[in-house]
Each structure stands twice: as structure tokens, then as C-alpha cells.
Amino acid sequence: MEAIDSYTQIQSAWSTVHSDAKKAARISQNILNTTTKKENALLYAQAEITLAFCHAHEGKNAEALSLVNQTLQVVEHYQSIEWIVNAKRVIGYVYSSLGDLKRSGDAFEEGLYLIKKYDLPIDPHYLNNLGFIYYELGEFKQAHNQLLEALAVAQEQKHDIVPLLLSNVADLHLQFGEIDEAEEFNKQAFTILQTKVEDRNSLAHCHSIFGLISKHKRHWEEAYESFALALKMYQEQDAKYAVATILIDMGGLYSDQGHYTHALENYKEALEIAESLEAVLLTQEILQKMSDVYYASEEYKRAYQYLLRYNEVTEQIKTKEVKDQLSRYMTEAQVERMQREAEIERLQLKRESEEASIRAQVLEDSYQDLKTVSEIGRRIIANQEDAEAMYSVYLDLNRLMDADIFGLCLYNKETQEVEYRAFVEQGTLLSLSNKSIQDTSSLSVRCIRENQEIHIRKAVVDEDYTPRESGFPDKNPRSIHFLPLSMNDETIGSMTVQSYEQDAFSERQIEMLRLLALYLSIAMSNMLKSEELQLQTRKLEHLAKTDPLTNLYNMRHMKQLLTQSMETYHKSNKSFSILVIDLDHFKEVNDSYGHSCGDYVLQALSRHFQSFTRQSDVTARWGGEEFLMLLPNTDLQDARTIGERLRQSIEELEIRFNTISIHITATIGIATYSSKDWHVDELIERADKALYIGKEAGRNQVVAYGSE
């Protein structure tokens, strides 16, 4: 009777883990304290699995994983299918919280296989969660199958989750571009929800899907109405995260129609909510969309500002991803260490056996190697952009094994090339040329292309075949190992460790290399993200200070350069001058030949200015058909000479637009900064006055302020 009561208690504890993990832990621990494995191994195992689930809910992932892995063997021995499924569920939950959705999905799938094999009751929530995991992994077909199965089970059970599942299936059909199917499933959900008005959350979700469907159909008004209904319902429930996602959808709706002001209003409101919730992934998405909208509306400065904020948030996310990755690896390492320590403790009790002592030492050595690789990995991540860090990896590797060669390369998708980022042989940092991803002779390329490890333990080297990449042609490695570097199921590069001795690396050392490859994958992925962000930043920096038509500097950036020149003048007393260049009768070009011709003329003259000027001179488009040229270290007399030569070159320039030959002249006003009392705006004003005098005097001439 007492055993039956304990089994009832543990079933009760398991069912209350989600609602009250502490209470479930107390019940489990009490059973563990009053029962021994010897007395009732199965009950003890069930209590341990329940306690592991409680640990997982409290974020004690290492303890949870270690406990459930130990206990899984017991329930498998007793063929307790229900508790094998529960153990798999704990494992899936732990890996989900660690961000390893692939392993989480595998654990849930194993549990589902047993549920079906032994005809256990199926919880549609279980299938819906598994569908969500596949959705997040981007495996939409698999997610679709799981959701359809969940829907069939829920409909048979007349479960309350049916309308939510119908809308989720509709969402997946949208991912496939199957608009009609999506609409059909969502209409079914809506019909059911008409009789369940209390389920406002599912109804709001249903309206949001209708909004996406209408958006795909480009039925803008219907989309707006659906989003507005969903927004109102979520606001009534104070579901702030959902409110933010609807605002993002509405912003996208306006952006697609070119209504950038309305789009930004919605994005800004969503951003405020996301930041208040500290939802960094949502914040990142909104900042990128805002940068894109400002870019589309040619507000490059604002686009640049929001890209910078996007970069900052991305760095935060990247740091968290690194911590999450490390947490996963260190959790697994900790679990392995705990298991090894338990094994060592067991072996130490049998010290009379020489074999037990040797095994204990092997396990201790293995743990120390794991610790060394972890230290190397942390240093790699901390110095991911430092080339010398890769050299230090070579030195550290030789603490673990005899490595004559260490190499690392990355795959560049744009150029379809494999680029060597580090290659060390015999202590020398070498530079190797890039290779095409189609290269059939390169082992590093093959490793990346096939995403497979390559292990050659006894390489045969002769005149016709040398399976190596090296800078020392007189030496030939005999042990050659290549391992792919991967992130999010995408191969980003490969690493190699080689030795001149055959069969140089043990299985344990190869396991160490696999762990090192995981750390390198994180570091190199982060480095590639940083490089991409830097490239985007440079592009927007360029756009923020250049004129999009002529590719010359714009007025804003030129004023900054003038201010810098003024500051330099006050330090060195070196004069500088400016030319304000205005094209004569330019309106006639637009009126006679069209604005496309006018734009072409402006572009041709901009190229001419750049070829005409000295290396130190800078030209900007000042607005319309007016340009400003900065001449450093140039006094008024020299500026006048340069201005006259420029005027003549413009007059002699022939610009061909289709079959039309265009000649144009320019009037140039000059001013020189030579007094500490002058400001940049006053300098520009003086040049403008000189320009005005030239225009009044008949155009096509150079006038210098102070000598007219």
C-alpha cells in the first residue's frame, strides 16, 4: 500500500512540475530520502526523472541532464515506456532552454516514436511544441506534418487547442506561398472561434493571419483592417510582445506601399515596446526594418544611425549567442565531468586492482585535456579577429598532441572561394593563396564542400600524389585531419591538424579536435558577422556623406571638411581656398533634352572635376547645378589660376548624350580663408558674392573675392 501511495505521489509530482516546480521537487526528494535504489529501483528512477525536470525548470541544466541520463538506463531496463518518454521530454526541454533546437527536436521525436509504438495517449500540445521546434529550425515541411498530426489528434479529442492549430497550419501554408490553403485553414479557425468569444488570444492570432493573407494578395485595406482588429485584442489583453509584432506587420504593410512615414510611426511604437520588454531579437528586427525604410526614402543619415543601433544590438545578441553556445558546451562538459568523477570515485574504491587505477588516471587525463581545450576555446572567442590568436592555437595544440601543421580557412559564398585565415607549419605563419570551391585537389575544399571530416592516418606520398597543403615542400605530413566548421547547419570553413608522423593522433585527441572545432566555429561565425556589419556600416557611412547622383561629397560632409580645414589653419597658418562653381544656363539643358540628360551632364562634369583636380583637392555637389571645391594649402592667387584653368576645361569639354553633343560653361566664385576672425559660413558667403558678381557680369568667368 505504501509503494502504491508513493507511485501516486510521483505521478502527482510530475503533473505539477509546470505549475509548481518547487512543490514537485519536495515530493520527489522526499521519495528519494525514504526509498533506496535497492528496495525499489523503478520508483527511485521515476523520482529522479521528476527531480531532473524540476532542475530544468529552475535553470540547473547540468544537474538535470546528468541526473536524467543516469536514470534513463534504469527505466529502459524495466521497459517503463511512459517514463522513458518522460525522460526524453526532460532532455528535450533542457536542450531547448540551452538553444540547441536540433537535439531538443531529436529527444522529442524519440519520445513520440515510443508513444506511437506503444499506443500511449498523445497530448496535442506535445505535437504542437514539436512543430514549433521544427518551425524555428526552418524545417517547415516537418513542422507542417507535426501540426497536421496535432490537429487530427486535437479534433478527435475535441480539444480547445483546435483553432490555434488551424491558424498555425495556415501560417505554415503562407511560408510555402500557398495563399488559398492558408485562407481555408484560417477560416475554419475563425468559424470555431465565433462560438468561443472568450478565447481572445486565439481570435487575435487568427485576425493577424488574415492580415498576412491579405498582404500577400496586396489587398491593402483588408490587411490593415485585420491587423487593426488583432492589435486591439492584444492591447485589451495587455499582450505587449504580440502588440509589437502586429505593429511590425503594419509597418511592413505601409512600407510595401511606399508610405514610409506611416511605416516608421508603427516601427517606432513597436521599438518602444520591444525595448521596454528587453526583447533584443525583436528590437534587432525593428531597427533593421527602420534602417531599410530610411534608406528607401533616401534619408541616408537616419539609415546610418539606425544601422549603428542595429549593430549594437546585434553585438549584444552575438555575445549572448556565444554565452549560450558556451553554456551548452560547458553543460555537456560538466555533465561528462560529473559522470567521470563518479566513475573515478567508484574506481578509487577498488584501488587494489591495478587496472582500476590505470582507468582512473586515463579518465583524469581526459578531463584535463577537456579543460585545456576549453581554455583554448575561450581565448579564441575573446580574440577572434586577432591573427596572432590563431598562431597561439598552434602552440596550445602542441600541449595536447604533436601537431606540425595547423590551418584554418573560411568559405566566401560571394566569391565562391576558400580563403586561408591562418596556416602554421613548424612554428612559421605562412600565407596560402585562395582556392575555388570547385577545386578537386584540395582537401580543405573537399571538407567544406562535403561537410565531412577527413582522416588520413597513414598518407602515402609519392611523386604523383601529395595529399597536403603546406609551405614546406621537402616535408610530407603522414597524419592528416580536416574538420568542418559549421554554425546553424551551414558550413563556414574548415580546420586542419597534421603531423609528419603516421598515425600520430589517438581517438581521444581527435575528440579534442572536434571540441576545438566547435569553439572555432563560434569564433569564426562571429568574425564573419562582424565583417559583414562593418561592410554595411562603411556603405552607409559613404551614402551618408555622398551625393547619390554624382557620387561626390554632399553639402553636409563638405561643411565638416571645411571646419576641419579651418581648425588646421589656426594650428599651421596655412591658407586654403574654395571655388563655388555654378553651371551657366543649365535649366535650358533640362528643358531642351529632359532631366535624364541633365543628370547625365552633372555626372559627366563630376567625373571631369575628379580627373582635373589635384589629389589633395575635394569636390562636393552643393545643390542643383552648383558645386564647391576645397583647395588645401592654396592662397587666393593660386586659387584664381586653378579656377581659370578649370573654367577653360569645362568650356572645352564635349559631353555626348545619345546622339546629342552638349557644351556648357560655368561661372566660378573664389574665396580664401586667411583670417582667424572668419568662420566657414562667412567664407562660403564671400565665394557666393564673387559668384554673383561673375553672373551679373555675363557668366563664364572667374571672380575672386577681394580682387574683383
N, C-alpha and C positions, 0 to 999 in steps of 0.2 A: 504493500500500500504506500509505503514511504517512497519507493522508487517511482511508482506511478505519479505520485504527487510532484516529485522532482521533475519528471518529464513534462508534466503540465506547466510547471513554473517556467521551465526553459522555453517552451513554446510561447508562453505569455511574454517572456522577456524579449524573444526575437521579434514578436509582433509590435512591441512598443519602442524598439530602437529609434525609429524615425521621430516619434513624438516625445520620448523621454529617454535619451541615451544613458543618463546617469542612473536612473532607476533600473534600466535593463542591465547595466554594469554591476549594480549592487546585487541583483538577483543571481547573475552569473557567477560573481565572485563568491557569494555565499555557498552556492552548489560546489564550486571548486574547493572551498575550505572544508566542506563536510563530506566530500567524496574523494576517493583516491582512484588513480588510473587502474590499479589492480582490482579494486572492488567492482567498478562499472566504467570500463574504458569508453563505451559509446556515449554515455551520459556526460562523462568528463569532456569528451571531444566536442559535443554539442555546446556545452557551456563555454568552452574555449573559442569556438567559432563565433558565438554570440558576443563574447567579450571582445574579440577581434573587430567585429562590426562596430561595437561601441568605440573602440580605439580609433577606428577610421573616421567616425563622426566627429571625434574630438581633434582630428588632425594628426594623430600619432600614427603616421603611415608605416614607419619602420616596424614598430611593435605589432601593428595589425597584420602586416604582410608576413612577418616572421612567425607569428602565432598561427595564422590560418594555414600557412604552408606546412608547418609541422603536423597540424591536426588533420589536414586533408587526407593523409595516408591512413589514418585510423578509420575515418568514415568510409573511405574506399575499401578498406579491409572488411568492414562489416556490411558493405553494399547498402549503406543507408543513402539511397538516391536523393531523397529530399534534402538531406544535409550536405551532400556533395554539391547539389545545386546552390544551396545557401553559401557554401564556401566559395564557389565560383563567383557568386554575386558580390561577396566581400572583396575578392581580388579585383573584380571589375570596378567596384566602387573606389578602391584605393588608387588604381591606375587612372581612373577618370579624374580624381582630385589632384593627381600629380600631373595631369595634362597629357598622359600617354593614351590617347583615344584608341590607338591600334590595339594595344594589349588589353585595354578595357573591353573593347568590342569582342576580342577573341575569347575572353573569360565569359562574357555574357552569352556568346554563341555556344560555347561548350555546355553551359548550363541549360540553354534552350534545347540543345540536342538531347540531353538526358530527359528533360521534361516531356519531349515528344516521344522518345523511345519507350519510356515507362508510363506514358499516358497520364501524366500528372496534370492537375488543373493549371491552366495558363492564365496569368494575370495580364490583361491588355496593356496595363501601364508598363510592364516588363518589356513587351514588344515595342511600345511607343518609345521608351527610353533607348532601346537598341537602335530603332530607326533614327532617333536624334543623333546618336553617336555616328552612324554612317553618313548622315546629312552633314555633320560638322567635318567629317573626313573628306567630304566632296564625292563620296561614293553614292550618287543619287539613285542609281538603279537598285542597289541593295537596300537603301533607305526606303524606296518605294515599295519593294517587296515586303519589308517588315511592317510598314504601315498598313498595307492592304491586308496582311495576315492579322494584325492587331484589330483592324476594322471588322473583319469577319468574326473574330472571337467576341469582340465587344457587342456586335449586333446580335449574335447568338445568345449572349448573356443579358441582352437589353441593358447594357452598361451606360452610365451617364457620360462616358468619355467619347461616345459615338460622334457627336457633332464636331468636337475638336479634332478627332482623327480625320473626318471628312475634309475639314479645312486644311489640315496638314497635307493630305494627299493632293488637294487642289494646288497647294503651294509647290509641291514637287512637280506637278504637271507644268506649272509655269516655268520651272527650271529647264524642262525639256522643250519649252516653246509650244506646248500643246494647249492652246488657249481654250478651245471648245471643251476639252475634257476637264480642264481646271474649273471652268464655269459650271459644268454639270455637277461636279462633286460639291462645289461650294453652295450651289442652290439647294442641294439635298440637306446640307448642314443648316442652311438658313431656314428651311421648312421645319425642321425639327425644333430649332431654337425659338420659333414663333410660339411654341407651346411651353417653352421653358424660359420665360422672360427674366427669371431670377439669375440665370447664368449669363450675366452681363459680360464677363470676360471672354467667353467663347463667342458671344454675339459680336463683340468689338473686333475680335480676331477675324471673324467671318467678313465683316464690313471692310477690314483692311485688305483682305484677299480680293474682294470685289473691286476695290480701288486699284490694285495692281493689275487685275484683269483688264479693266477699262483703260488703264495707262498703256498696256500692251496694244490695245485696239486703237489707241490715240483718240479715245472718246474723253476729251479733257474734262468736260463739265461733270460727266458721270463719275469719273475718277475723283474729282475734287469733292463731290457730294459724299461718296463712300468714305473717303479719308476723314472728312469733317465729322461724320457720324461716329466713326471709330475713335477719333480724337476726343469727342465729347464724352463718350462712355468711359474711356480710360481716365479722363480727367475727373469724372464723377467718383471713380474708384481710387483716385489718387495713385494710379499705377504710373509713376513718373518715368520709369525706363521705357514702358510701352508708349507713353506720350511722346517721348523723344524720338522713337523710331518712326512714329506716324509723321511727325514734323519733318523728319528727314525725307520720307516718301513724298510729302507735299512739296518740299523744296526741290526734289528731283523733278516733280511734275512741272513746276514753273520753269525750271532750268531747261528742260527739254523743249519748252515753247519759246525760249529766249526771253522770258520775263525775269531778268536777273535780280531786279530789286526785290520782288516778292520772294524769290528763291532764297535770297540772303536773309530776309526777315525770318523765315521759317528755320533756316540753319542756325541763326544766332540764338533763337529761342531754344532750339534743341541743344545747342552748345552749352547754354547756361544750365540746363537741367543735367546734362551729362557730367559737367564739371562738379555740380553740387553732389552728384551721386558718386563721384570719383570713378566713373566708368571710363577707364582710359582707352579701351578699344573703340568705344562709341565716340569718344572725343577725337581720337585719331581719324576716324572715318569722316566726321563732320568737318574737321579742319582741312582735310584734303579736298572735300567737295567745295568748301568755301574758296580755297585757293584756285580750284579749277574754274569756278564761276567768275571770280575776279579776273582770271586770265582770259576767259572767253569774252568778257566785257572790256578787255584791253586796259584794265586798271592794274598794271604790272607791279607797281609799288605795293598795293594791298595784297596781290597774289603772292609776292615775295614774303611779306610779313606773315601771312598765314602759313606759307610753306615752312618758314622758320619755326613757328609754333608747332606745326605738324612734325618737324624734325625732332623738336624737344620731346614731344610725347612719344614719338617712335623710339627715341633713345631710352625713355623710361620703360616702354614695353619690352625693348630689346634686353634691357637689364633684367627685367622680371623673367623673360623667357630663359635667359642664361641661368638665373637662380632656380627656375622651375626645372630646367634640364639637369642642373647640378643636383637639385633636390632628388630627382628621380634616380640619377646615377648613385648618389651618395646613400639614398634609401636602400637601393639594391645592394650597395657595398656594405652598408650597415647590417642588413639582413644576413648577407653572406658571412660577415664578420661574427655576428651573433651565433650563427649556426656553427661556424668554425670554432668559436670559443667554447661552445657547448661540447663539440666533438673533442677539442683539446682537453677540456676538463674530464671528459669520460676516459680519454686515453691516459691522462695523467694518473687516474686511479688504478691503472694496470701497468704501472712502471716496471713491474718485474719482467714484463715482456719487452725485449729489445725492439721488436717490430713496432710495438705501440709507441715507443719513444721516437723512433725514426719518423713515423707518420705524423706525430705531433709536431716535430721540427719542420717537416715539409709544409704542414698547414700554416705554421707560424711564418715561415719564409714567404709563402704565398701571400699572406696578409701584408707583410712588409712591402712586398713588390706592389701590391694593390695600392698601398698608402703612398709609395713613391710615384706611381703613375698619376694618382690623384693630385699630388703636389705639382707635378709637371703640368697637368691639365689646367690647374688654376692659374699657373704663371702664363700659360699660353693665352688663356682668355683675357687675362689682365693686360697683356702686351700684344694683342692680336695684330696690330699694324706695324710692329717693330720687326724688321728683317732679322736683326740680331737675335730676337727671341727664338726664331726657327733654328739658328745655329746652336743656341743653348739646349734645344730639344735633342740635337745630335749628341751633345756632351752628356746630357742626363740619361739618354738611352744606353750609353755605354756603362752606366752604373748597373743596368739590368742585364745587358747582353753585349756580345761583341758585334757591334754594328760598324762596318767600314763605310757604309753609304746610308744617308738619309735624304729623302727627297719629298717634295710636296708640290702639287700642281693643281690648278683650277681650270674649270671648263667655262669658256666665254661663249655664251649662246649666240651673241650678235655676230662675232667674227668666225664662229664655228671652229675655234682653235683651243688647244690645251696650252695654258701658259704656266711655265715653271716659276713659282714664287720663292722656292728655296731648294738648293741642291748642294749637299755637303759630302765630300769624299775625302777620307783620310785627313780630316780637320781643315780642308780647304773649301771655302764657299765659292762654288762655281756658278757660271751663268750659262744656261742652256737655251737654245732657240725654241720658239713655239712650234707646235705640231698641229696639223689638221686633225679634226675629229675623225676623219676618214682614213687616217694613216693606219695601214695594216701591220706595220713592222714594230710599232711602239707598244710596249706592254702597258705603260701608264694610260695610253689612249684606249687600249682594249679594256682595261679595268673599268674606266669611266663609261665607255660605250655599252658594255655588257652589264655594268653594275655588279661585278662579281670579283671576289678575291682571287688572286693568282698566287699560288705557292709552288715554287720550284726549289726542291731541296738539294738536288744534285745536277746542276746545269752542266751540260756537255758543250764545251766551247771549241769550235774548230775554225778553219779559215772561212767557211761559207756561212756560219751562223753564230751570232753573238747576241744572246737574249738579254740585253742590258742597255741602260742609259748611263753614261759615265764620262768623266773628263780625263780619265787615266787609261788610255787605250792599251797600255802594256800590262794592266792588271785586269783580271776577269773574276767577277763575283760568281760563286757557285751556289750560294743560298740566296734566293730572290723572292721577296714577298711584296705584293701590291695589295692594298686595301682601299676600297672606295670610300669617299667621304660623302655622306648623304644627310639632308635635312628635309623633313616633311615629305618623305618618299621621293625626293628629287636628288639625283647625283650631281654634286657640285665640284668634285675633284677626286684626287687620289693621293695616297702617301705610299712611299716605298721604304723598306729597310732591307739592306743587302749585306752579305758577308763574303769575303774571299774564300772562306772555308765551306765545304759542303755539309749539309745537314746541321747548320750552325745553331738553329733556334728550336727549343723544345716547345711542346704543345702549350705549356704554361706561359712561355714567353710570347707565343702568338696570341694567346688570350689577352696578355698585357697590351699588345699592339692594337687589338680590337678596341679595348677600352680607351687607349690613347687616340684612336681614330674618331671615337665619339667626341672627345674634347676638341680635337682639331676641327671636326665638322661644325661644332658650335662657333668656335673662334672664326673660322673662315666664312661661315654664313653671315656672322655679324659684320665682318670686314667688308663683304660684298654689299651688304645693305648700306653700310656707311659710305662706301664708294658711290653707290647709286644715288644716295641722298645728297652727297657732295656735288655730284654731276648736276642734279636737278637744281640745287642751290645756285651753282655757277650760272646755269642757263637763265634762271630768274633774275639773278643779280645783273646779268648782261641786259636782259629785257628791261629791267627797272631803270637803267641808265642810258638806253639807246632809243633812237627813233626807229619804229618798226618799218617805215618805208625806205629810208636811206641807209639804215644801219650805222649812221653817225651817232655821236652822243646827243642826248636831248638837253633841253634848256636847264632842267634841274641839276643834272650832273655837271654841266659846264659851269654853273654858278659855284658848285663845290670846288671845281678845279681853279676857278678864278680866285676864290677865297684862299685856297692853299698857296697860289702864286703870290697873293698879297702878303701872306704871312712869311713866305720865303724872302720877299723883297725887304721886309723890315729886319730880317736877320742878316741878309747878304748885301743889301742895297743894289741888287741887280734889277734893272728895269725890265718890264715886259709890256707888250703891246697887244691890242686886239684889232681885228678887222671885222666890221659888220658889213656883210655882203648882201645886197638886195638885187634880185633879177629884174631887169627892166621889161616892162610891158608883158609880164608873164601871164596875165589874165587873157591876153589875146591867144596864147598857145592853147589854153583850156577851151576858150570859146570857139576857136577855129578847128581844133583837132580832137577835142574831148579830154576828159580828165585822165583817162588811161595814158594818153600821150603826155599830158602834163606830169604825171607821176614818173613816167619813163625818163623825161628830161631831168627831173630832180635827182633820180637815181644815177643817171649818166654824169651829171655835174658833181655829185657826191664822190663818185669814183675818181673823177678828174681832180678834185681837191686833194684826195688822199695820195694820188700819184704825184701831184705838183708840190706838196708841202715837204718841209724838212722832217726828219724823224722825230724831232722834239716838238713840232707843232701839233696842235689838236684842233679838230674842226667839229662843230655841232650844228644841228639844224635848230634854228632859233624860232622857227614858226613859219608856216606857209612857204613862201619862196625866199625866206631870209635865212642866212647862215651867219655863224660867228666863228672866227678863227683866233685861237690863242697862240701868240708868238713869244715863247720864253726867251729871256736874255736878249731882247731886241728893243733898241731905242726908236724914237719917232722917225728919224731919217731912214734907218734900215727898214722899218715897217712900211714906210711910204714906197721904198724901192720894191719890196716884196709885193705890196698891193698893186703897184703899176704892172709888174710882170704878170701877176695873176689876172688882172683885168684884161690885158692883151691876150693871154692864153684862152680866156673864156670867149673873147670876141672872135678868135681864130678857130675855135672848136666847132666841128660839124657833128651834129647828132642825127643819126639815121633812125627814124621810127617807121617801120614797114618800108614804104616807097617814098616817104617824106624826108626831106633834108631840112633840118631846123638849125638856125643860127640865133644866138641870143647874146645880149650884153648884160653887164652888171655895173652897178654903182657901189663904191666901197667907201665907207667911213672908217677913219683910223683914230685911235686914242692910245696914249701911253701912260702907264701908271708909274709916276716918279715922285710923288709927294706923299709923305706919311699922313697928311690930312685927308687924302682921298679915300673914298670907300668904293667897293666893287660896283655898286649901283650907279655911283657918280661917274665912274669910268665908262660904263655902258651908255649912260645918258650923253656923255661927251661924244662918243663914237656915233650915236644916233643923230646928234646935232650936225656932225660933219657929213653924215649920210644925207640928211635932209637938204643941206646946202648943195651937195652934188646933184640931187634930184631936181632941185629948183633951177640949177644952172644948165640943165639939159641932159642929165643922165650919162651913163657910160664914161665915168671918170672917177678918180680917186681924190678924196679930200681928207687931209689930216687935221684933227682938231688942234688949234694953236698955231697953225701955219697957213690957214686959208686966207 
